[in-house]
Amino acid sequence: ELETITADIPGGVLINIVDQQKESRQFALQMKIFVYCFLFVIGLIGSLNIINTVQTNLLLRRREIGLLQAVGMTMGQIRKMATAEGVWFGVIGCFWGLLLGGALSYFLYVQLSGIQGMPFAFPWGGALIACVYAIGVGLLSVQGPLRRMAKANLIEELREET
């Protein structure tokens, strides 16, 4: 009935606010899905980079770790040292991620502040989740090489190399 009334009015337009809100919610949902998928892919690439760096570093230092074992370091001490190194990689990644992410977030806020009119709020919840994730990835990335080193006798490998 509203459509017939607006058809009689010259230049009259019927605006369905419910449909507009539904479309805007659908668009917001699509954007969230896109952004979160993009963040997931970036996080996966960063995680694989940390894992690759830590594992390569430990496997290349097998001779050094074998020498440490030869002078009396136990496998438990080696495990603690490697775990601390993995956590350190996570802490360094967390620090630089917070620093650069905060700077980029503020830059985007400055660029969009004229459009949106919102106050700047640093995303502390997301930053905390990212830091815990980075430290967890660093911690878990040392476990594979440590298992391989525990199975192999590093002192025997030193004897074979010389």
QUIJO-V691420 format. One record per pair of residues at least 12 apart in sequence whose ideal C-beta (glycine too) atoms are under 10 Angstrom apart, sorted by the first residue. I is the first residue (numbers start at 1). J is the second residue. D is the distance in whole Angstrom. If there is no record, write none. Layout:
[[I,J,D] [I,J,D]]
This chain:
[[2,14,6] [2,16,9] [3,16,10] [39,126,9] [39,130,9] [43,130,8] [43,133,7] [43,134,9] [43,137,9] [46,93,7] [46,97,8] [46,130,9] [46,133,9] [46,134,8] [46,137,8] [47,93,10] [47,133,8] [47,134,8] [47,136,9] [47,137,5] [47,138,9] [47,140,9] [47,141,8] [48,137,9] [48,141,10] [49,89,10] [49,93,9] [49,137,10] [50,86,8] [50,89,6] [50,90,7] [50,92,10] [50,93,6] [50,134,7] [50,135,10] [50,137,5] [50,138,6] [50,140,10] [50,141,6] [51,86,9] [51,89,10] [51,137,7] [51,138,9] [51,140,8] [51,141,4] [51,142,9] [51,144,8] [52,141,8] [53,86,10] [53,89,7] [53,93,10] [53,138,9] [53,141,8] [54,82,8] [54,85,7] [54,86,5] [54,88,10] [54,89,6] [54,90,9] [54,137,9] [54,138,6] [54,139,10] [54,140,9] [54,141,4] [54,142,6] [54,143,10] [54,144,9] [54,145,8] [55,86,10] [55,141,6] [55,142,8] [55,143,10] [55,144,6] [55,145,5] [55,146,10] [55,148,9] [56,145,9] [57,82,9] [57,85,8] [57,86,9] [57,89,9] [57,141,10] [57,142,9] [57,145,9] [58,78,10] [58,81,10] [58,82,6] [58,85,8] [58,86,9] [58,141,9] [58,142,6] [58,144,9] [58,145,4] [58,146,7] [58,148,9] [58,149,8] [59,144,9] [59,145,5] [59,148,8] [59,149,9] [60,145,10] [61,82,9] [61,85,10] [61,145,9] [61,149,10] [62,145,9] [62,148,9] [62,149,7] [62,152,8] [62,154,6] [62,157,7] [62,158,9] [62,161,10] [63,154,8] [63,157,8] [63,158,7] [63,161,7] [64,154,10] [65,78,6] [65,81,8] [65,82,8] [65,145,10] [65,146,10] [65,149,7] [65,154,6] [65,157,10] [65,158,10] [66,78,10] [66,149,9] [66,152,9] [66,153,9] [66,154,3] [66,155,6] [66,156,9] [66,157,6] [66,158,4] [66,159,9] [66,161,9] [67,154,9] [67,155,9] [67,158,7] [68,81,8] [68,154,9] [69,149,9] [69,153,9] [69,154,5] [69,155,6] [69,158,9] [70,154,8] [70,155,5] [70,158,6] [70,159,10] [75,146,8] [75,149,8] [75,150,6] [75,154,9] [78,146,8] [78,149,7] [78,150,9] [78,154,9] [79,142,8] [79,143,9] [79,146,6] [79,147,10] [79,149,9] [79,150,8] [81,142,10] [82,141,10] [82,142,5] [82,143,9] [82,145,7] [82,146,6] [82,149,8] [83,138,9] [83,139,6] [83,140,10] [83,142,6] [83,143,8] [83,146,8] [84,138,10] [84,139,10] [84,142,9] [85,138,8] [85,141,10] [85,142,7] [86,135,9] [86,136,10] [86,137,8] [86,138,4] [86,139,5] [86,140,8] [86,141,5] [86,142,4] [86,143,8] [86,145,10] [86,146,9] [87,134,10] [87,135,6] [87,136,9] [87,138,5] [87,139,5] [87,142,9] [88,135,9] [88,138,7] [89,134,8] [89,135,9] [89,137,9] [89,138,4] [89,139,9] [89,141,8] [89,142,9] [90,131,8] [90,132,9] [90,133,9] [90,134,4] [90,135,4] [90,136,7] [90,137,6] [90,138,3] [90,139,7] [90,140,10] [90,141,9] [91,131,8] [91,134,8] [91,135,6] [91,138,8] [92,134,9] [92,138,9] [93,130,9] [93,131,9] [93,133,10] [93,134,5] [93,135,8] [93,137,8] [93,138,7] [94,127,9] [94,128,10] [94,130,7] [94,131,4] [94,132,9] [94,133,9] [94,134,5] [94,135,6] [94,138,9] [95,131,9] [95,134,9] [96,134,10] [97,127,8] [97,130,6] [97,131,8] [97,133,10] [97,134,7] [98,122,9] [98,127,6] [98,128,10] [98,130,8] [98,131,7] [98,134,10] [101,122,9] [101,123,9] [101,126,9] [101,127,7] [101,130,8] [102,122,6] [102,123,9] [102,127,8] [105,120,8] [105,121,9] [105,122,7] [105,123,7] [105,126,10] [105,127,9] [106,120,6] [106,122,8] [108,120,10] [109,121,9] [109,122,9]]
